[in-house]
Amino acid sequence: MLITRRHLLKTCALSALTATLSLSGMYCYAAGATIDQAKAMVENAVKYAKDNGTEKAFTAFNDKTVGPQFFDGELYIFAYDLTGNCVALGANPKMVGKNLLEMQSADGKFYLKEMIEKVSSPAGEGIVEYAWTNPETKKIQPKASFVKRIAGTNYFVGSGVYK
């Protein structure tokens, strides 16, 4: 009976912890990256673009040797214009120059359109959730990306974490 009670207590504790993390909006990579770390990287990217100009910023966002601060484990910066043209994608620079507006996530979501809606709102930022292939596990997983418009431009930047 004691083992059953311990098991029940452990199960209840784990369920409570899971519910708490879900309600708090904590998203984590297995390596420990959080949505707050993604937000901080995005804020730094926006500041860098304002201080140095967007062209220099896009170069830094695409190249780890130029902008190492925009690459941290699985975290990286991506940038688009408001029509869906990719101008920076740290994880896959081959996509730069392509219009990805009609691209869908693994769960069929037009995630880029939703990102553009978020950054075009009065807040100029937001979180978009969609399913994407995790480059480490090669499995499709839920992902949350924080996106923010670079004020005074037609560009926005983002970074995301797998849940």
C-alpha contacts under 8 A as a table, 3 or more apart, distances in Angstrom:
res1	aa1	res2	aa2	distance
1	M	4	T	5.13
1	M	5	R	6.35
2	L	5	R	5.15
2	L	6	R	6.20
3	I	6	R	5.06
3	I	7	H	6.01
4	T	7	H	5.06
4	T	8	L	6.07
5	R	8	L	4.93
5	R	9	L	6.05
6	R	9	L	5.04
6	R	10	K	6.07
7	H	10	K	5.16
7	H	11	T	6.07
8	L	11	T	5.07
8	L	12	C	6.10
9	L	12	C	5.09
9	L	13	A	6.05
10	K	13	A	5.08
10	K	14	L	6.07
11	T	14	L	5.17
11	T	15	S	6.09
12	C	15	S	5.05
12	C	16	A	6.10
13	A	16	A	5.10
13	A	17	L	6.18
14	L	17	L	5.11
14	L	18	T	6.11
15	S	18	T	5.11
15	S	19	A	6.13
16	A	19	A	5.14
16	A	20	T	6.09
17	L	20	T	5.06
17	L	21	L	6.20
18	T	21	L	5.26
18	T	22	S	6.13
19	A	22	S	5.08
19	A	23	L	6.09
20	T	23	L	5.23
20	T	24	S	6.08
21	L	24	S	5.11
21	L	25	G	6.37
21	L	26	M	5.48
22	S	25	G	5.44
22	S	26	M	6.36
23	L	26	M	7.80
26	M	34	T	6.58
26	M	35	I	6.71
27	Y	33	A	7.79
27	Y	34	T	5.32
27	Y	35	I	5.70
27	Y	144	A	7.40
27	Y	161	V	6.58
27	Y	162	Y	6.74
27	Y	163	K	4.93
28	C	31	A	7.60
28	C	32	G	5.39
28	C	33	A	5.24
28	C	34	T	4.75
28	C	35	I	7.18
28	C	161	V	6.34
28	C	162	Y	6.15
28	C	163	K	5.32
29	Y	32	G	4.95
29	Y	33	A	5.14
29	Y	34	T	6.91
29	Y	161	V	6.10
29	Y	162	Y	5.28
29	Y	163	K	6.24
30	A	33	A	7.61
33	A	37	Q	6.32
33	A	38	A	7.62
33	A	74	E	7.96
33	A	75	L	7.56
33	A	161	V	6.71
34	T	37	Q	5.21
34	T	38	A	6.49
34	T	161	V	6.46
35	I	38	A	4.90
35	I	39	K	6.08
35	I	144	A	7.41
35	I	145	S	7.53
35	I	146	F	7.24
35	I	160	G	6.86
35	I	161	V	6.17
36	D	39	K	4.96
36	D	40	A	6.16
37	Q	40	A	5.04
37	Q	41	M	6.23
38	A	41	M	5.13
38	A	42	V	6.21
38	A	75	L	6.76
38	A	145	S	7.63
38	A	146	F	6.69
38	A	158	G	7.83
38	A	159	S	5.28
38	A	160	G	5.88
38	A	161	V	7.09
39	K	42	V	5.03
39	K	43	E	6.11
39	K	146	F	6.00
39	K	147	V	7.99
39	K	158	G	8.00
39	K	159	S	7.19
40	A	43	E	5.07
40	A	44	N	6.22
41	M	44	N	5.10
41	M	45	A	6.16
41	M	70	F	6.69
41	M	76	Y	7.99
41	M	77	I	7.52
41	M	159	S	7.26
42	V	45	A	4.92
42	V	46	V	6.15
42	V	77	I	6.98
42	V	146	F	7.52
42	V	147	V	7.24
42	V	148	K	7.13
42	V	157	V	6.42
42	V	158	G	5.68
42	V	159	S	6.32
43	E	46	V	5.16
43	E	47	K	6.24
43	E	148	K	7.94
44	N	47	K	5.12
44	N	48	Y	6.05
45	A	48	Y	4.99
45	A	49	A	6.15
45	A	57	A	7.52
45	A	70	F	7.25
45	A	77	I	7.53
45	A	157	V	7.28
46	V	49	A	5.14
46	V	50	K	6.25
46	V	148	K	7.73
46	V	149	R	7.78
46	V	150	I	5.71
46	V	157	V	7.11
47	K	50	K	5.09
47	K	51	D	6.08
48	Y	51	D	5.12
48	Y	52	N	5.82
48	Y	53	G	7.62
48	Y	57	A	6.43
49	A	52	N	5.27
49	A	53	G	4.90
49	A	54	T	4.93
49	A	56	K	7.42
49	A	57	A	5.05
49	A	150	I	7.45
50	K	53	G	5.64
50	K	54	T	7.21
50	K	150	I	7.45
52	N	56	K	6.22
52	N	57	A	6.60
53	G	56	K	5.75
53	G	57	A	6.24
54	T	57	A	4.85
54	T	58	F	5.98
55	E	58	F	5.21
55	E	59	T	6.40
56	K	59	T	5.19
56	K	60	A	6.38
57	A	60	A	5.05
57	A	61	F	6.11
58	F	61	F	4.96
58	F	62	N	6.18
58	F	79	A	7.48
58	F	87	V	6.47
58	F	88	A	5.50
59	T	62	N	5.30
59	T	63	D	6.23
59	T	66	V	7.24
59	T	67	G	7.78
59	T	88	A	7.54
60	A	63	D	5.34
60	A	64	K	7.01
60	A	65	T	7.94
60	A	66	V	5.02
60	A	67	G	4.14
60	A	68	P	7.71
60	A	70	F	7.49
61	F	64	K	7.36
61	F	67	G	6.05
61	F	70	F	6.00
61	F	76	Y	7.71
61	F	77	I	5.83
61	F	78	F	7.01
61	F	88	A	5.92
61	F	89	L	6.96
61	F	90	G	5.84
62	N	67	G	7.75
62	N	88	A	5.40
62	N	89	L	5.80
62	N	90	G	4.64
62	N	93	P	6.00
63	D	66	V	5.40
63	D	67	G	6.04
63	D	68	P	7.59
63	D	90	G	6.83
64	K	67	G	5.12
64	K	68	P	4.60
64	K	69	Q	7.92
64	K	70	F	7.29
64	K	71	F	6.47
64	K	90	G	7.78
65	T	68	P	5.82
67	G	70	F	5.71
67	G	71	F	7.57
68	P	71	F	5.49
68	P	72	D	7.89
69	Q	72	D	7.10
70	F	75	L	7.70
70	F	76	Y	5.55
70	F	77	I	5.92
71	F	74	E	7.40
71	F	75	L	5.77
71	F	76	Y	4.63
71	F	77	I	7.20
71	F	90	G	7.47
72	D	75	L	4.99
72	D	76	Y	6.45
73	G	76	Y	7.88
74	E	161	V	7.90
75	L	159	S	6.48
75	L	160	G	6.69
75	L	161	V	7.13
76	Y	89	L	7.81
76	Y	90	G	5.57
76	Y	91	A	6.75
76	Y	159	S	5.88
76	Y	160	G	7.78
77	I	88	A	7.39
77	I	89	L	6.41
77	I	90	G	5.78
77	I	157	V	6.61
77	I	158	G	5.65
77	I	159	S	5.11
78	F	86	C	7.97
78	F	87	V	7.76
78	F	88	A	5.09
78	F	89	L	4.32
78	F	90	G	6.10
78	F	157	V	5.56
78	F	158	G	5.34
78	F	159	S	6.34
79	A	86	C	6.20
79	A	87	V	5.50
79	A	88	A	4.76
79	A	89	L	6.44
79	A	155	Y	6.89
79	A	156	F	5.58
79	A	157	V	4.27
79	A	158	G	6.39
80	Y	83	T	7.84
80	Y	84	G	5.87
80	Y	85	N	5.40
80	Y	86	C	4.52
80	Y	87	V	5.28
80	Y	88	A	6.84
80	Y	155	Y	5.63
80	Y	156	F	5.69
80	Y	157	V	6.67
81	D	84	G	5.59
81	D	85	N	5.40
81	D	86	C	6.78
81	D	87	V	7.15
81	D	154	N	5.46
81	D	155	Y	4.22
81	D	156	F	6.35
82	L	85	N	7.43
82	L	116	I	6.04
82	L	154	N	5.59
82	L	155	Y	6.00
82	L	156	F	7.48
83	T	99	N	7.67
83	T	101	L	6.94
84	G	99	N	5.21
84	G	100	L	5.42
84	G	101	L	4.47
84	G	112	L	6.92
84	G	113	K	7.72
84	G	116	I	7.99
85	N	96	V	7.72
85	N	97	G	6.24
85	N	98	K	5.58
85	N	99	N	4.11
85	N	100	L	6.20
85	N	101	L	7.29
86	C	89	L	7.15
86	C	95	M	6.61
86	C	96	V	4.92
86	C	97	G	5.48
86	C	98	K	5.62
86	C	99	N	6.08
86	C	100	L	6.82
87	V	96	V	5.11
87	V	97	G	6.01
88	A	93	P	6.60
88	A	96	V	5.75
89	L	92	N	5.40
89	L	93	P	5.15
89	L	95	M	6.95
89	L	96	V	6.61
90	G	93	P	5.91
92	N	95	M	6.08
92	N	96	V	7.99
93	P	96	V	5.44
95	M	98	K	5.71
100	L	103	M	5.22
100	L	112	L	7.44
101	L	110	F	7.56
101	L	112	L	5.81
101	L	113	K	6.27
102	E	110	F	6.50
102	E	112	L	7.77
102	E	113	K	7.85
103	M	110	F	6.22
103	M	111	Y	7.68
103	M	112	L	7.40
104	Q	107	D	7.60
104	Q	108	G	5.25
104	Q	109	K	5.16
104	Q	110	F	4.70
104	Q	111	Y	6.44
105	S	108	G	5.19
105	S	109	K	5.19
105	S	110	F	6.54
105	S	111	Y	6.44
105	S	130	Y	6.35
105	S	131	A	5.75
105	S	132	W	6.04
106	A	109	K	7.39
106	A	130	Y	7.68
106	A	131	A	5.23
106	A	132	W	5.73
106	A	133	T	7.71
106	A	140	I	7.11
107	D	130	Y	6.81
107	D	131	A	5.54
109	K	130	Y	6.69
110	F	113	K	5.57
110	F	114	E	6.61
111	Y	114	E	5.10
111	Y	115	M	6.21
111	Y	128	V	7.12
111	Y	129	E	7.76
111	Y	130	Y	6.61
112	L	115	M	4.90
112	L	116	I	6.19
113	K	116	I	5.11
113	K	117	E	6.28
114	E	117	E	4.99
114	E	118	K	6.27
114	E	128	V	6.89
115	M	118	K	5.09
115	M	119	V	6.30
115	M	126	G	7.63
115	M	127	I	7.83
115	M	128	V	6.34
115	M	147	V	6.66
116	I	119	V	5.26
116	I	120	S	5.91
117	E	120	S	5.11
117	E	121	S	6.23
118	K	121	S	5.39
118	K	123	A	7.68
118	K	124	G	6.31
118	K	125	E	5.47
118	K	126	G	5.40
118	K	127	I	7.69
118	K	147	V	7.59
119	V	122	P	7.89
119	V	123	A	7.12
119	V	124	G	4.05
119	V	125	E	4.61
119	V	126	G	6.82
119	V	147	V	6.81
119	V	148	K	5.67
119	V	149	R	5.22
119	V	156	F	6.98
120	S	123	A	7.84
120	S	124	G	5.62
120	S	125	E	7.82
120	S	149	R	7.59
121	S	124	G	5.25
121	S	125	E	7.39
123	A	126	G	7.68
124	G	148	K	5.85
124	G	149	R	5.48
125	E	146	F	7.36
125	E	147	V	5.41
125	E	148	K	4.18
125	E	149	R	6.29
126	G	146	F	5.71
126	G	147	V	5.57
126	G	148	K	6.74
127	I	144	A	6.41
127	I	145	S	5.44
127	I	146	F	4.46
127	I	147	V	6.30
128	V	144	A	5.62
128	V	145	S	5.34
128	V	146	F	6.58
128	V	147	V	7.74
129	E	142	P	7.02
129	E	143	K	5.61
129	E	144	A	4.39
129	E	145	S	6.46
130	Y	142	P	5.75
130	Y	143	K	5.40
130	Y	144	A	6.58
131	A	140	I	6.25
131	A	141	Q	5.37
131	A	142	P	4.38
131	A	143	K	5.59
132	W	140	I	5.18
132	W	141	Q	5.60
132	W	142	P	6.39
132	W	143	K	6.27
133	T	137	T	7.96
133	T	138	K	5.77
133	T	139	K	5.27
133	T	140	I	4.12
133	T	141	Q	6.10
134	N	137	T	5.52
134	N	138	K	5.20
134	N	139	K	5.59
134	N	140	I	6.08
134	N	141	Q	6.40
134	N	162	Y	7.24
135	P	138	K	5.24
135	P	139	K	7.78
141	Q	162	Y	6.48
141	Q	163	K	7.06
142	P	162	Y	5.83
142	P	163	K	5.54
143	K	160	G	6.62
143	K	161	V	5.59
143	K	162	Y	4.26
143	K	163	K	5.70
144	A	160	G	5.35
144	A	161	V	5.49
144	A	162	Y	6.36
144	A	163	K	7.15
145	S	158	G	6.43
145	S	159	S	5.35
145	S	160	G	3.70
145	S	161	V	6.33
146	F	158	G	5.40
146	F	159	S	5.66
146	F	160	G	6.04
147	V	156	F	6.75
147	V	157	V	5.61
147	V	158	G	4.10
147	V	159	S	6.76
148	K	156	F	5.41
148	K	157	V	5.56
148	K	158	G	6.31
149	R	153	T	7.69
149	R	154	N	7.67
149	R	155	Y	5.95
149	R	156	F	3.95
149	R	157	V	6.38
150	I	153	T	5.76
150	I	154	N	7.38
150	I	155	Y	5.75
150	I	156	F	5.32
150	I	157	V	7.24
